[in-house]
Amino acid sequence: MNEAAKPLPPSAPMFEERRFTGIIRDAAAVIAEVVFSASVNRQGVLVMRFEGPHADDGLYMRLRETQRGEHLEWLQLDAHAEDGTRLRSSHFEVRDLSHSAGPDGLTVAFGGSCAHAELTLAPPQHRPERTPLRSVRFWLRGLECSGAPLKARIAGIGSLIISCRRQFADEASWHDVSGMLVISQANGEVAIEETDAEWCERAKVAGEELLLALSFACGTQLAPRVIGEYRRNGTNIITVRRTTELPTRGEETALQVIPDWSLQAFLHAVILRETEEIGTLSCLQDALSWLVAPSHFAEVRLFCAVTAIENLIARGLSSGDGGLLSKDIYQKAKSAIQEVLKNELPHYQPEVLGRLLPRNEKGLREKLECLLRKWGTSADHLPPHALRDAITARNQITHRGVNTVQAASGRAGTWSHAMVFRELAVRLILARFQYRGPYLSFVGRYHQRVFPACIAPG
């Protein structure tokens, strides 16, 4: 296995603690000189401990001003360690600000954190022979799957490998970094002339898009807190960013789509589709984000799945596909009704026409069925009237705040309706990726199906 792709040992921090000396400044001037220790722990969090106290001399009021007002003012932090490591952030915020009086006068103490920070490590004197020419690494949390590391090639960028822990030792380790996605380009693989910064940016975009697709497949949000860049001169740049916290293990809210043993086939399908039709991943990005959004309530799951479908419809259908009437017929009908309204209503308002004759669009069901046909899949093998009842439930919840149809008739609950929308969104995305293989369905019960064999031919 590539050395860079091995998961970290259980006890090792991601970035050993170092002592830094630097400055905090705003857009106008330097505010304070600071000394602090910083490390990146097993959860990918940048931990900072500031030394103090500082003589006040107006420092308290300058820092206090950054915490006031309608919007938080980000400060800039620039510091160096003795070994040459540099820490920079344009998203530094002051925390735990306090002042006190003592024998030496007024003093100020404070802490701080960075929403986004960049650590630049000095190049090593001796570079290992097996180190790739350049690489981008995404450290992942909450990823647990069986089988060998996932491997693939991304055209024009390089090799990809994803390795992860097979199981978590305890509850606490669920929040630790458990795996890594590495995109690397070795000697002889340089296809086009570009700077390290340009290649790393392309690799990061490709990696982020693939991670979103894998989040959808695994049912886990794989938003990395830590991203590393290794460049040709040996410079190692580590970016640490603040992200949403993972749910407690056992309370994950996303639902797995692809079984562990089929992730390799899914990954190849995604990369092949993106190679054949550049932009496929970016086109599906919003829908994938809605499907992996955390939600503990069936109503929220329903709306996330419906919103994903609405987004796919907006991107997948042209204006001609979504029209209920032809433009000519619609305009004639609109003009005729408008004429009647003007003649019959003494105080005619244009808004009245909009309520009587809304936009010339098909309903959700018609547009969804149109997109299913266009992308070569269908709503076959769902329970009778499942889509109709799911849309009714969605409309009831939207306009009344409760699924009154369920309460009155004892029909399927909101969870079942949410799973119908989710199933159709999953089928659309798998069809778009041209995936062939097993997937997990939650319609009726938890079970495995095979795509596209799960839909009727023709």
Buried (B, 14 or more C-beta within 10 A) or exposed (E): EBEBBEBBEEEEBBBEEBBBEBBBBBEEEEBBEBBBBBBBBBBBBBBBEBEBBBEBEEBBEBBBEBEEEEEEEBBBBBBBBEEEBBBBBBBBBBEEBEBEEEEEEBBBBBBBBBBBBBBBBEBEEEEEEEBBBBBBBBBBBBBBBEEEBBBBBBEBBBBBBBBBBEEBEEEEBBBBBBBBBBBBBBEEBBEEEEEBEEBBBBBBBBBBBBBBBBBBBBBBBBBBBBBBBBBBEBBBBBBBBBBEEBBEBEEBBBBBBBBBEBBBBBBBBBBBBBEEEEEBBEBBBBBBBBBBBBBEEBBBBBBBBBBBBBBBBEBBBEEEBBBBBEEEEBEEEBEEBBEEBEEEEEEBEEEBBEEEBEEBEBEBEEBBBBBBEBBEBBBEEBEEEBBEBBBBBBEBBEEEEEBBBBEEEEBBEBEBBBBBBBBBBBBBBBBBBBBBBBBBBBBBEEEEBEBBEBBEEE
